């Protein structure tokens, strides 16, 4: 796995930097500020606004993710976000910033609590989000 180069912490309210190296959908970026944090209840901010609150998360090596309850935004559905889309965490504001917009998240493969650990689903989801990256970062 490529090692990500540390990025400076962006100012409060910014969405953070772009990872360098290969995109790893299932690992949090070192510079995101996630390590050891309980993120349940934190708000999630896409590049174009709030999408909901974190309902569950995993820090499993090479399979980390967030489950976000979208509330009324997409009719009370939950979405699963691979850890690699997290730019940074603002613990003071209890917000997690991701590098995708609402339409990209809404168009992702549908989350199913019964199959979220299924390798085929994880490959599909990781491929969806990973397919949006090139060497310059996410294509928004």
C-alpha positions, 0 to 999 in steps of 0.5 A: 500500500502506498504511504500517504504524504501528510497534509497540513491541517486546513483551517476550520470550515475547509474541506481539507486536502487531497490525498497523494499516492494511490486512493485506498477506499477502506483506510482513513487518511493519516492526516484526517484526524480520525484515529481512536475517535468515537465518531457516532453522532458527528455530522457529515459534511459533503463538499456541498452541504450536510448529509446526515449523522454518523450512525456507526463506524469501523476502524478495522484494518483495510476495511474501515467505513462510516454508516451515515443516517441521512434523515430526510435528505434521501428519505431516511436511508443510510449510506455507507462511506468508505474511510478513504473519502474522509478529508478531516474531522473537526472534533470541536464542531463534531463534524466529519468532512468528506470529499464527495458531493451529495449527488455522488453519495446519493448515486453510490451503491445502495447500503444494505445492513445485511450485506455491508460486509459482503466482499462483492458489495465492498468491491462494488462500493470501493470501486465506485468511490475509487473510480472517481479519483485520478492523480489530482484527487477526486473528480467532482 
